Amino acid sequence: MPRFIWRALCSGFCALLPLSAAAQDPTVRPKVRFAAPQRPALTSPIAVPARIDVTIPVPPQTMIVGQSATVDVQVKSVAVKEPIVLSAQAGGERTFSFVPPQIVGSGVAKLTVGPALGDAPGALLVHIDATAGGVVANTKVTLQRDDPSCGDGPPNLSWELLDPRFGYQRDKLPGRALVRLFVKNEGGRINRPSTLRIHSIIGTKSGTGYLSGPRLQNGQIGLLDIPVRGGCARIVFDGDIDAQSYVKPEVCGGGSQFSMGIGALIQILGADFRSFKPVTASCKDAKLN
């Protein structure tokens, strides 16, 4: 082989030998570039939603008709900064009071539910609300009402007429009249059920009739029987009785001092009770015109 060809091959082949050796040498390592560690992103703390829980931890006691009853109300809250205000509602005109009236954070308040006129044995549903700013929670509790024990003695019944109201007679058309009748028993039990019989309601002045009742559903004046609670009920009846007024507008004109006595004859059937009592009405009671 000519010498110049050999030199050309050798120079090209031999130039590759160091690279091959370096690639096969385990002590020679390639340079590696490492990336810098990433810093975690800053995050805000997780917000806990505000919440109020209201429960009744102990079953309530029986509510005696005519008396108050108490209920324990437990309040728990999360993330609530304002005082928690408590309130309650139920049927009838009655009072509610909480001790304490406000809860800070968590605690127990004692609710006192007052009696109402017309309470009778049966269930009373009480709604309870807890409010702190815009956070509201509620619950409800059922009180069982029952009559008090009244022994085996005779009934001790009494009654009165209250709040007379009347309208004027126009031409020959009588005005409407209302008289509230309140009957209570402070003695032993009466028959259950029992009947209240209203024989008459009469309003007069100097022998002239200005009011009469009861007014029945058919518009006539006559005897009225009303079923009432018997047993040991303390309040036997409390309600308005319809009547008719014959008071004309001119009777109350010009600073008139007109007044009339209104009486009623009532009876509790089977209770040996029959009575007549008056009440006075004047022109200031002309409220039904």
C-alpha positions in Angstrom: 0.0 0.0 0.0 1.4 3.4 -0.9 2.8 5.3 2.1 0.7 8.4 1.6 -2.6 6.3 1.8 -1.5 4.7 5.0 -0.7 8.0 6.6 -4.1 9.3 5.7 -6.0 6.4 7.2 -3.9 6.2 10.3 -4.2 9.9 11.0 -8.1 9.7 10.8 -8.4 6.5 12.8 -5.9 7.3 15.4 -7.6 10.6 16.1 -10.6 8.7 17.2 -8.8 6.5 19.8 -8.8 9.0 22.7 -12.5 9.7 22.4 -13.3 6.0 22.5 -11.1 5.4 25.5 -12.6 8.4 27.3 -16.1 7.1 26.7 -15.2 3.7 28.0 -13.3 5.0 31.1 -15.7 4.7 34.2 -13.7 7.3 36.1 -14.6 10.0 33.6 -18.1 11.4 34.4 -20.1 13.9 32.3 -20.9 17.2 33.9 -24.6 17.4 35.2 -26.3 20.7 35.9 -28.9 20.7 38.7 -31.9 23.1 38.8 -32.3 25.3 41.9 -35.1 24.1 44.2 -38.5 25.8 43.8 -39.8 27.7 46.9 -43.4 26.9 47.8 -46.0 29.6 47.2 -47.2 31.5 50.2 -50.9 30.6 51.1 -53.5 32.4 53.3 -54.9 30.6 56.4 -58.1 28.6 55.8 -61.1 30.7 57.0 -63.5 28.8 59.4 -67.2 29.7 58.7 -69.1 31.2 61.7 -71.7 28.9 63.1 -74.1 28.7 66.0 -75.7 25.5 67.3 -78.8 25.6 69.7 -80.1 22.5 71.5 -82.3 21.6 74.4 -80.1 19.2 76.5 -82.7 18.2 79.1 -86.4 17.3 78.3 -88.6 20.1 79.5 -90.9 19.8 82.5 -94.7 19.8 82.2 -96.2 23.3 82.1 -99.1 23.8 84.5 -101.8 25.9 83.1 -101.7 29.4 84.7 -98.0 29.0 85.7 -94.6 29.5 84.2 -92.3 26.8 82.9 -88.5 26.8 82.5 -86.3 25.2 79.8 -82.5 25.0 79.6 -81.1 26.2 76.2 -77.6 25.2 75.3 -75.6 27.4 72.8 -72.4 26.5 71.1 -70.6 28.6 68.5 -67.6 28.6 66.2 -65.8 31.7 65.0 -68.5 34.0 66.4 -67.1 37.2 68.0 -70.3 39.0 68.8 -72.6 38.3 71.8 -75.3 35.8 70.9 -78.8 37.3 71.6 -81.6 34.8 72.4 -85.3 35.2 71.8 -88.4 33.0 71.8 -92.0 33.0 70.3 -95.1 30.8 70.9 -98.8 31.0 70.7 -100.8 33.4 72.9 -99.9 36.6 74.6 -97.1 35.4 77.0 -93.8 36.6 78.2 -90.3 35.0 77.6 -87.1 35.7 79.6 -83.6 34.3 79.3 -81.0 34.2 82.1 -78.5 35.3 80.9 -80.1 37.2 77.9 -76.9 36.9 75.9 -74.2 34.2 75.5 -70.6 34.9 74.6 -69.0 31.9 72.8 -70.8 29.0 74.3 -73.0 28.4 77.4 -76.4 27.5 78.8 -79.3 30.0 79.3 -82.5 29.3 81.3 -85.6 30.2 79.4 -88.8 31.0 81.4 -92.1 30.7 79.4 -94.9 32.6 81.0 -98.6 31.6 81.0 -101.3 33.0 78.7 -105.0 33.6 79.2 -106.8 30.7 77.4 -104.1 28.2 78.0 -105.5 24.6 78.0 -104.0 21.1 78.3 -102.1 20.1 75.2 -98.9 20.9 73.4 -97.3 24.3 73.2 -94.6 24.7 70.5 -91.9 27.3 71.4 -89.5 28.6 68.7 -86.1 29.7 70.0 -83.7 31.9 67.9 -80.0 32.7 68.5 -78.6 35.7 66.6 -75.1 37.2 66.4 -74.7 39.8 63.6 -75.6 37.9 60.4 -75.3 34.5 62.0 -78.7 32.9 63.0 -79.6 29.6 64.4 -82.9 28.2 65.8 -84.5 25.3 67.4 -87.9 24.4 68.9 -89.2 22.7 71.9 -92.7 21.3 72.8 -94.1 22.0 76.3 -96.9 19.7 77.5 -99.5 21.7 79.3 -101.8 20.2 82.0 -104.3 21.5 84.5 -103.2 21.8 88.2 -104.6 19.5 90.8 -107.7 21.0 92.4 -108.8 18.4 94.9 -112.3 17.0 95.5 -113.9 20.0 97.0 -116.8 22.0 95.4 -116.1 24.5 92.6 -115.5 28.1 93.5 -116.7 30.0 90.4 -116.5 33.8 89.8 -116.8 36.0 86.7 -116.9 39.5 85.5 -117.8 41.5 82.4 -114.9 43.5 80.9 -114.1 45.9 78.0 -117.6 46.8 76.7 -117.6 48.2 73.1 -120.4 49.4 70.9 -121.3 51.1 67.7 -124.2 53.5 67.0 -127.6 52.6 65.7 -128.1 54.0 62.2 -131.8 54.7 61.4 -133.4 51.4 62.5 -130.3 49.3 62.1 -128.8 48.4 65.5 -125.0 48.8 65.9 -122.7 46.0 66.9 -121.7 45.5 70.5 -119.1 43.3 72.3 -118.7 42.5 75.9 -115.8 40.4 77.2 -116.8 37.6 79.7 -114.2 36.1 82.0 -115.1 33.1 84.2 -112.7 31.4 86.5 -112.7 28.5 89.0 -110.7 28.7 92.2 -112.2 25.6 93.8 -112.7 21.9 93.0 -113.3 20.3 89.6 -116.5 20.8 87.5 -117.9 18.4 85.0 -115.9 17.7 81.9 -117.0 18.8 79.4 -119.2 21.6 80.8 -121.6 24.2 79.3 -121.6 27.9 79.9 -125.2 29.2 79.4 -125.6 33.0 78.8 -129.3 33.8 79.4 -129.1 37.5 78.7 -127.0 40.7 78.4 -128.8 43.9 79.0 -127.6 47.5 78.9 -129.9 50.2 80.4 -130.0 53.8 81.6 -133.0 55.2 83.5 -135.1 52.3 82.4 -134.3 52.6 78.7 -132.7 49.7 76.9 -129.5 50.6 75.0 -127.9 47.2 74.5 -129.1 43.6 74.4 -127.6 40.1 73.8 -126.4 37.6 73.2 -126.7 38.0 69.5 -126.9 34.6 67.8 -125.5 33.7 64.4 -128.9 34.1 62.8 -129.0 37.8 64.1 -131.6 37.2 66.7 -131.2 37.8 70.5 -131.5 34.7 72.5 -130.1 32.2 74.9 -126.5 31.1 74.1 -124.8 27.8 75.1 -121.0 27.6 74.9 -119.0 24.4 75.5 -116.2 25.1 78.0 -113.4 23.1 79.7 -114.3 21.4 82.9 -112.1 19.5 85.3 -109.6 21.6 87.2 -109.4 24.3 84.6 -108.7 27.6 86.4 -109.9 29.7 83.5 -113.3 28.3 82.4 -114.0 31.0 79.7 -112.5 34.2 78.4 -113.9 35.7 75.3 -116.2 38.3 73.6 -119.9 37.9 73.5 -121.8 39.5 70.6 -124.7 41.9 71.4 -126.6 44.7 69.7 -126.4 48.5 70.5 -129.3 50.9 70.3 -127.2 54.0 71.2 -127.8 56.7 68.6 -125.1 59.2 67.6 -126.9 62.1 69.1 -126.9 60.5 72.5 -123.2 60.9 72.7 -123.0 64.3 71.0 -122.2 67.7 72.5 -120.0 66.6 75.4 -122.6 64.1 76.6 -122.0 62.4 79.9 -124.1 59.4 78.9 -123.3 56.0 80.5 -125.2 52.8 80.9 -125.0 49.8 83.1 -124.5 46.4 81.3 -125.3 43.2 83.1 -125.4 39.5 82.2 -127.2 36.5 83.6 -125.0 33.4 83.2 -125.0 29.8 84.4 -122.6 26.9 84.4 -124.7 23.8 83.9 -124.3 21.1 86.5 -122.1 23.4 88.7 -124.9 25.0 90.8 -123.8 28.4 89.6 -126.1 31.2 88.4 -125.2 34.9 88.7 -125.9 38.4 87.5 -123.2 41.2 87.5 -123.1 44.7 85.9 -120.4 46.7 84.2 -120.6 50.4 83.1 -120.1 51.6 79.6 -120.0 55.2 78.4 -119.5 57.2 75.2 -115.8 56.6 75.2 -116.6 52.9 74.6 -118.3 53.7 71.2 -115.4 52.0 69.4 -117.2 49.9 66.8 -118.4 52.6 64.4 
